[in-house]
Amino acid sequence: MCRNIHTLHNFEPRATSAEVEAAALQYVRKISGSNKPSKANEDAFNEAVHQIAHATQHLLDSLVSHGPAKNREEEAAKARARAAVRFGTA
């Protein structure tokens, strides 16, 4: 999976539409193999991003969680700590 796509479910505050759109864009970029589509493929690329963002938002709205919502700052700190161990930075 693309490392730039992050978990959006069960956070407080909820994922914004910008976060959902960014995840959809990263997904389409990954599967298309293109960071910026050619003019010939631009409409298809943008439509795919829109449809995936819509489906993602629908999924997030439908999911149920029985655990407490995660804190974004705490999760970011954990990710930074994992990266420091992985890449050897202090």
Secondary structure by P-SEA (a helix, b strand, c coil): ccccccccccccccccaaaaaaaaaaaaaaaaccccccccaaaaaaaaaaaaaaaaaaaaaacccccccccaaaaaaaaaaaaaaaaccc
